[in-house]
Amino acid sequence: MTISQKELKKSKDLVEKLLKVNGNKYNDWLHQQHQQFIEENQDLILQALSAFTGEEEEEEKSESKIDEQVSVRPTSIPVTQN
């Protein structure tokens, strides 16, 4: 959905006035909305940063090595008698 600049300005002006009536500032409210959106999408942000830095691949490689080591270990130790 595309919003025209006129519609956007009209909405912004209305929100600014409503916030002012309630004793709040538009920029403070907008900042709060940004923070909330970031928090709600924190997992996505961390995944993207991990992919960008290559950490995700390193973690997967080390996990697969651990899995291989675990699967090679015996589940019980045989006891020998003298």
DSSP file (Angstrom, degrees, kcal/mol; ACC not computed):
  #  RESIDUE AA STRUCTURE BP1 BP2  ACC     N-H-->O    O-->H-N    N-H-->O    O-->H-N    TCO  KAPPA ALPHA  PHI   PSI    X-CA   Y-CA   Z-CA
    1    1 A M              0   0    0      0, 0.0     2,-0.5     0, 0.0     0, 0.0   0.000 360.0 360.0 360.0 126.1    0.0    0.0    0.0
    2    2 A T        -     0   0    0      0, 0.0     2,-0.5     0, 0.0     0, 0.0  -0.819 360.0-156.4 -98.7 132.1    1.5    3.3   -1.0
    3    3 A I        -     0   0    0     -2,-0.5     2,-0.1     4,-0.0     0, 0.0  -0.911  15.3-130.1-109.2 131.0    0.7    6.4    1.1
    4    4 A S     >  -     0   0    0     -2,-0.5     4,-2.4     1,-0.1     5,-0.2  -0.361  22.3-114.5 -74.9 158.9    0.9    9.8   -0.4
    5    5 A Q  H  > S+     0   0    0      1,-0.2     4,-2.5     2,-0.2     5,-0.2   0.852 117.5  55.6 -60.2 -35.6    2.9   12.6    1.2
    6    6 A K  H  > S+     0   0    0      2,-0.2     4,-2.2     1,-0.2    -1,-0.2   0.926 109.3  45.2 -64.3 -45.4   -0.3   14.5    1.8
    7    7 A E  H  > S+     0   0    0      2,-0.2     4,-2.3     1,-0.2    -2,-0.2   0.895 113.2  51.3 -64.8 -40.4   -1.9   11.5    3.7
    8    8 A L  H  X S+     0   0    0     -4,-2.4     4,-2.6     2,-0.2    -2,-0.2   0.923 110.7  47.4 -63.1 -45.5    1.3   11.0    5.7
    9    9 A K  H  X S+     0   0    0     -4,-2.5     4,-2.8     2,-0.2     5,-0.2   0.899 110.9  52.5 -63.5 -40.9    1.5   14.6    6.7
   10   10 A K  H  X S+     0   0    0     -4,-2.2     4,-2.0     2,-0.2    -1,-0.2   0.926 112.2  45.0 -61.6 -45.3   -2.2   14.6    7.7
   11   11 A S  H  X S+     0   0    0     -4,-2.3     4,-2.6     2,-0.2    -2,-0.2   0.924 113.6  50.0 -63.9 -44.9   -1.8   11.5    9.9
   12   12 A K  H  X S+     0   0    0     -4,-2.6     4,-2.8     1,-0.2    -2,-0.2   0.927 110.1  49.8 -61.2 -46.0    1.4   12.9   11.5
   13   13 A D  H  X S+     0   0    0     -4,-2.8     4,-2.2     1,-0.2    -1,-0.2   0.900 111.5  49.1 -60.0 -41.9   -0.2   16.2   12.3
   14   14 A L  H  X S+     0   0    0     -4,-2.0     4,-2.4    -5,-0.2    -1,-0.2   0.925 112.7  46.9 -64.9 -44.6   -3.2   14.5   13.9
   15   15 A V  H  X S+     0   0    0     -4,-2.6     4,-2.7     1,-0.2     5,-0.2   0.916 110.7  52.9 -64.2 -42.8   -0.9   12.2   16.0
   16   16 A E  H  X S+     0   0    0     -4,-2.8     4,-2.3    -5,-0.2    -1,-0.2   0.920 111.3  46.6 -57.7 -44.8    1.2   15.2   17.0
   17   17 A K  H  X S+     0   0    0     -4,-2.2     4,-2.2     2,-0.2    -2,-0.2   0.908 112.6  49.0 -66.0 -42.5   -1.9   17.1   18.2
   18   18 A L  H  X S+     0   0    0     -4,-2.4     4,-1.4     1,-0.2    -2,-0.2   0.912 112.6  47.9 -63.8 -42.0   -3.3   14.1   20.1
   19   19 A L  H  <>S+     0   0    0     -4,-2.7     5,-3.3     1,-0.2     4,-0.2   0.906 110.0  52.6 -64.4 -41.1    0.0   13.5   21.8
   20   20 A K  H ><5S+     0   0    0     -4,-2.3     3,-1.6    -5,-0.2    -2,-0.2   0.904 105.4  54.3 -61.6 -42.3    0.3   17.2   22.7
   21   21 A V  H 3<5S+     0   0    0     -4,-2.2    -1,-0.2     1,-0.3    -2,-0.2   0.868 110.5  47.5 -58.5 -36.6   -3.2   17.1   24.3
   22   22 A N  T 3<5S-     0   0    0     -4,-1.4    -1,-0.3    -5,-0.2    -2,-0.2   0.385 123.4-106.5 -87.2   3.6   -2.0   14.2   26.4
   23   23 A G  T < 5S+     0   0    0     -3,-1.6     2,-0.3     1,-0.3    -3,-0.2   0.718  79.0 125.0  81.5  21.8    1.3   16.0   27.4
   24   24 A N      < -     0   0    0     -5,-3.3     2,-0.4    -6,-0.1    -1,-0.3  -0.795  56.6-125.9-113.4 156.7    3.6   13.9   25.2
   25   25 A K     >  -     0   0    0     -2,-0.3     4,-2.2     1,-0.1     5,-0.2  -0.813  13.8-134.0-101.8 142.5    6.0   14.9   22.5
   26   26 A Y  H  > S+     0   0    0     -2,-0.4     4,-3.0     1,-0.2     5,-0.2   0.909 105.2  51.1 -59.8 -46.1    5.9   13.4   19.0
   27   27 A N  H  > S+     0   0    0      1,-0.2     4,-2.3     2,-0.2    -1,-0.2   0.869 110.0  49.8 -64.6 -36.1    9.6   12.7   18.7
   28   28 A D  H  > S+     0   0    0      2,-0.2     4,-2.1     1,-0.2    -1,-0.2   0.927 113.7  46.2 -64.9 -43.8    9.6   10.9   22.1
   29   29 A W  H  X S+     0   0    0     -4,-2.2     4,-2.2     2,-0.2    -2,-0.2   0.911 112.5  50.1 -63.6 -43.6    6.7    8.8   21.0
   30   30 A L  H  X S+     0   0    0     -4,-3.0     4,-2.3     1,-0.2    -1,-0.2   0.906 109.4  51.0 -63.2 -42.2    8.3    8.1   17.6
   31   31 A H  H  X S+     0   0    0     -4,-2.3     4,-2.6     1,-0.2    -1,-0.2   0.912 108.9  51.8 -60.7 -42.5   11.5    7.0   19.3
   32   32 A Q  H  X S+     0   0    0     -4,-2.1     4,-2.3     1,-0.2    -1,-0.2   0.895 108.6  51.1 -61.4 -40.7    9.5    4.7   21.5
   33   33 A Q  H  X S+     0   0    0     -4,-2.2     4,-2.2     2,-0.2    -1,-0.2   0.901 110.1  49.6 -63.8 -40.7    7.9    3.1   18.4
   34   34 A H  H  X S+     0   0    0     -4,-2.3     4,-2.3     2,-0.2    -2,-0.2   0.928 111.0  49.1 -63.2 -45.4   11.3    2.6   16.8
   35   35 A Q  H  X S+     0   0    0     -4,-2.6     4,-2.5     1,-0.2    -2,-0.2   0.903 110.6  50.5 -61.6 -41.8   12.6    0.9   19.9
   36   36 A Q  H  X S+     0   0    0     -4,-2.3     4,-2.3     2,-0.2    -1,-0.2   0.910 110.4  49.3 -63.1 -42.8    9.6   -1.3   20.2
   37   37 A F  H  X S+     0   0    0     -4,-2.2     4,-1.1     2,-0.2    -1,-0.2   0.900 111.2  49.8 -63.4 -41.4   10.0   -2.4   16.5
   38   38 A I  H  < S+     0   0    0     -4,-2.3     3,-0.5     1,-0.2    -2,-0.2   0.926 111.5  48.6 -63.0 -45.7   13.7   -3.1   17.0
   39   39 A E  H >< S+     0   0    0     -4,-2.5     3,-1.2     1,-0.2     4,-0.3   0.894 109.4  52.5 -62.2 -40.7   13.0   -5.2   20.1
   40   40 A E  H 3< S+     0   0    0     -4,-2.3    -1,-0.2     1,-0.3    -2,-0.2   0.746 117.0  39.3 -67.2 -23.2   10.2   -7.2   18.3
   41   41 A N  T 3X S+     0   0    0     -4,-1.1     4,-2.2    -3,-0.5    -1,-0.3   0.085  78.5 117.3-113.6  21.7   12.6   -8.0   15.5
   42   42 A Q  H <> S+     0   0    0     -3,-1.2     4,-2.6     1,-0.2     5,-0.2   0.866  73.5  54.5 -60.6 -39.3   15.8   -8.6   17.6
   43   43 A D  H  > S+     0   0    0     -4,-0.3     4,-2.3     1,-0.2    -1,-0.2   0.921 109.5  47.5 -61.5 -43.5   16.1  -12.2   16.5
   44   44 A L  H  > S+     0   0    0      2,-0.2     4,-2.4     1,-0.2    -1,-0.2   0.904 111.5  51.0 -63.3 -41.7   16.0  -11.2   12.8
   45   45 A I  H  X S+     0   0    0     -4,-2.2     4,-2.4     1,-0.2    -2,-0.2   0.925 111.1  47.7 -62.1 -45.4   18.6   -8.5   13.5
   46   46 A L  H  X S+     0   0    0     -4,-2.6     4,-2.4     2,-0.2    -1,-0.2   0.879 111.1  51.2 -65.6 -37.9   20.9  -10.9   15.3
   47   47 A Q  H  X S+     0   0    0     -4,-2.3     4,-2.5    -5,-0.2    -1,-0.2   0.920 111.2  48.0 -63.1 -43.6   20.6  -13.5   12.5
   48   48 A A  H  X S+     0   0    0     -4,-2.4     4,-2.2     2,-0.2    -2,-0.2   0.908 112.9  47.7 -65.2 -41.5   21.4  -10.9    9.8
   49   49 A L  H  X S+     0   0    0     -4,-2.4     4,-2.3     2,-0.2     6,-0.3   0.899 112.0  50.1 -66.3 -39.7   24.5   -9.7   11.8
   50   50 A S  H  X>S+     0   0    0     -4,-2.4     4,-1.2     2,-0.2     5,-1.2   0.921 111.9  47.6 -63.5 -43.6   25.6  -13.3   12.4
   51   51 A A  H  <5S+     0   0    0     -4,-2.5    -2,-0.2     1,-0.2    -1,-0.2   0.888 111.7  51.4 -63.9 -38.7   25.3  -14.1    8.7
   52   52 A F  H  <5S+     0   0    0     -4,-2.2    -2,-0.2     1,-0.2    -1,-0.2   0.893 115.4  40.1 -66.2 -40.3   27.1  -10.9    7.8
   53   53 A T  H  <5S-     0   0    0     -4,-2.3    -1,-0.2    -5,-0.1    -2,-0.2   0.583 108.5-121.9 -87.6  -9.4   30.0  -11.6   10.1
   54   54 A G  T  X5S+     0   0    0     -4,-1.2     4,-1.5    -5,-0.2     3,-0.2   0.522  75.5 125.8  83.1   5.6   30.1  -15.3    9.2
   55   55 A E  H  >< +     0   0    0     -5,-1.2     4,-2.6    -6,-0.3     5,-0.2   0.848  66.0  60.4 -65.8 -33.9   29.7  -16.4   12.8
   56   56 A E  H  > S+     0   0    0     -6,-0.9     4,-2.2     1,-0.2    -1,-0.2   0.904 105.0  47.8 -62.1 -42.1   26.7  -18.5   12.0
   57   57 A E  H  > S+     0   0    0     -7,-0.3     4,-2.3     2,-0.2    -1,-0.2   0.901 112.0  50.0 -65.1 -41.2   28.8  -20.7    9.7
   58   58 A E  H  X S+     0   0    0     -4,-1.5     4,-2.4     1,-0.2    -2,-0.2   0.906 110.8  49.5 -64.6 -41.5   31.5  -21.1   12.3
   59   59 A E  H  X S+     0   0    0     -4,-2.6     4,-2.3     1,-0.2    -2,-0.2   0.907 111.0  49.4 -63.9 -42.1   28.9  -22.0   15.0
   60   60 A E  H  X S+     0   0    0     -4,-2.2     4,-2.2     2,-0.2    -2,-0.2   0.897 111.1  49.9 -64.4 -40.5   27.4  -24.6   12.7
   61   61 A K  H  X S+     0   0    0     -4,-2.3     4,-2.0     2,-0.2    -2,-0.2   0.929 112.1  46.5 -64.0 -45.5   30.8  -26.1   11.9
   62   62 A S  H  X S+     0   0    0     -4,-2.4     4,-2.0     1,-0.2    -1,-0.2   0.871 112.0  51.7 -67.5 -35.0   31.8  -26.4   15.5
   63   63 A E  H  X S+     0   0    0     -4,-2.3     4,-2.3     2,-0.2    -1,-0.2   0.898 109.5  49.3 -66.1 -40.0   28.4  -27.9   16.4
   64   64 A S  H  X S+     0   0    0     -4,-2.2     4,-2.2     2,-0.2    -2,-0.2   0.866 109.7  51.9 -68.8 -34.6   28.8  -30.5   13.7
   65   65 A K  H  X S+     0   0    0     -4,-2.0     4,-2.3     2,-0.2    -1,-0.2   0.909 110.3  48.6 -65.1 -41.4   32.3  -31.4   14.9
   66   66 A I  H  X S+     0   0    0     -4,-2.0     4,-2.5     2,-0.2    -2,-0.2   0.917 110.5  51.1 -63.9 -43.0   30.9  -31.8   18.4
   67   67 A D  H  X S+     0   0    0     -4,-2.3     4,-2.2     1,-0.2    -2,-0.2   0.901 110.2  49.6 -60.2 -42.0   28.1  -34.0   17.1
   68   68 A E  H  X S+     0   0    0     -4,-2.2     4,-1.2     2,-0.2    -1,-0.2   0.915 111.6  48.4 -63.9 -43.0   30.7  -36.2   15.2
   69   69 A Q  H  X S+     0   0    0     -4,-2.3     4,-1.2     1,-0.2     3,-0.3   0.901 111.7  49.4 -64.6 -41.0   32.8  -36.5   18.3
   70   70 A V  H  < S+     0   0    0     -4,-2.5     3,-0.3     1,-0.2    -1,-0.2   0.895 109.2  51.5 -66.1 -40.6   29.8  -37.5   20.5
   71   71 A S  H  < S+     0   0    0     -4,-2.2    -1,-0.2     1,-0.2    -2,-0.2   0.725 107.6  53.8 -71.6 -20.4   28.6  -40.1   18.0
   72   72 A V  H  < S+     0   0    0     -4,-1.2    -1,-0.2    -3,-0.3    -2,-0.2   0.773  88.8  94.3 -83.0 -27.9   32.1  -41.8   17.9
   73   73 A R  S  < S-     0   0    0     -4,-1.2     2,-0.1    -3,-0.3    -3,-0.0  -0.366  83.8-111.7 -67.2 141.1   32.3  -42.2   21.6
   74   74 A P        -     0   0    0      0, 0.0    -1,-0.1     0, 0.0     3,-0.1  -0.402  12.5-138.7 -70.7 150.9   31.2  -45.5   23.0
   75   75 A T  S    S+     0   0    0      1,-0.2     2,-0.3    -2,-0.1    -2,-0.1   0.740  86.8  20.2 -82.8 -22.9   28.0  -45.5   25.1
   76   76 A S  S    S-     0   0    0      0, 0.0    -1,-0.2     0, 0.0     0, 0.0  -0.985  75.5-125.5-143.2 155.7   29.5  -48.0   27.6
   77   77 A I        -     0   0    0     -2,-0.3     2,-0.1    -3,-0.1     0, 0.0  -0.882  29.6-125.6-102.9 123.3   33.0  -49.0   28.6
   78   78 A P        -     0   0    0      0, 0.0     2,-0.5     0, 0.0    -1,-0.0  -0.425  19.9-139.2 -69.0 141.2   33.7  -52.8   28.5
   79   79 A V        -     0   0    0     -2,-0.1     2,-0.4     2,-0.0     0, 0.0  -0.875  14.1-157.9-103.6 128.8   35.0  -54.3   31.7
   80   80 A T        -     0   0    0     -2,-0.5     2,-0.4     2,-0.0     0, 0.0  -0.845   6.8-142.5-105.9 144.0   37.8  -56.9   31.4
   81   81 A Q              0   0    0     -2,-0.4    -2,-0.0     1,-0.1     0, 0.0  -0.825 360.0 360.0-104.2 144.7   38.5  -59.4   34.1
   82   82 A N              0   0    0     -2,-0.4    -1,-0.1     0, 0.0    -2,-0.0   0.432 360.0 360.0 -85.6 360.0   42.1  -60.5   35.0
